[in-house]
Amino acid sequence: MSRKQIDAPLQPNEAFGEVVRSLRKEKGLSQEELGFRCDLDRTYISGIECGKRNPTIQSIWFIAEGLDEPPGILIAKTNERVEDAKEE
């Protein structure tokens, strides 16, 4: 059974991964350091950044805390990326 996808060139999980990677690099953190801050495995962070994982609300919250950002900012930036991709 395939998962339903939104009608957009960039899926939300892919956009969220781009946001996490961008903020992580902006703050000079490795995937390992972010994982340590979030109490999540580095491979899980990698999977999120590659758009291969669909994080739970709780994981999004932990990642936001690890990045010192409000969770709403991560979601808002993800939405912006999805909308921007629709316009391209």
N, C-alpha and C positions, 0 to 999 in steps of 0.2 A: 504494500500500500504506500503510495507516494504522499509526501506531505504537501499541503496546499501552500502555494507561494503567492505573494502579492504581485499585482501587475505593475512591475517596475524593473528597470534594468539592474538595479542594485537591491538585493534583499536586505531586510533589517539586520539579520545576524552578521552579514558581511559589512554593512555600514557601521554597526556597533564595534566590530573588530577593528575597523579602520580608526574609529574614534579612540578606542583604548590604546592602540599602537601609537597614534599621534600624541596623545597626552602623556603616555609613558615615556616616549622619547624626548618630548618637550621638557619633562622633569628630570631627564638624565638617568632613568631607571632601567635596569635590565629586566627581562621577563622573570628571572629568578628573584630579584629584589622585590618586584611587585607581588609575585606569588607569596613571598615571605610576609610582606606587609598585609596581605589579604588572607593569609592562611589557606592559600590555594596552591596546588601544584603548578610548577612552571609549564608542564606539558598542557595543562588545562588552559592557562593563559595563552599559550601558543595556539591552541585549538580555537579559542575565541578570536584571537587576532586574525587567524586565517579564515574565519567565517565558517568553520566546521563544527563549532559547538553552539548550542542555544542555551545561554546562561539563564538560570532561574532569577527571580526577583532578589532572592537572598544573595546570590553570587554577584549580581549587578551592584547591590548595596556594598558588599565587601570590597569589590573592585573600586568603586567610587571612594570609599574611605581610604583605600591604599593609595589612590591618586590625589587625595586631599581635595576632592571635588564633591559637590552635592550630587546625589544620584540623578536628580532631575536634569542637571546639565548634560550628563552623558546621554540621556534619552533625547533631550532637545537637539544635541549635536548630531545624534544618529538620525533623527527625523529630517534635519537640514540636509544631510548627505543623501538620504533617499530621495527627497524632493528635488535636490539639485541634479541628481542623476536622471530624473524623469525629464528635466528640461534640456538635457544635452542631446 
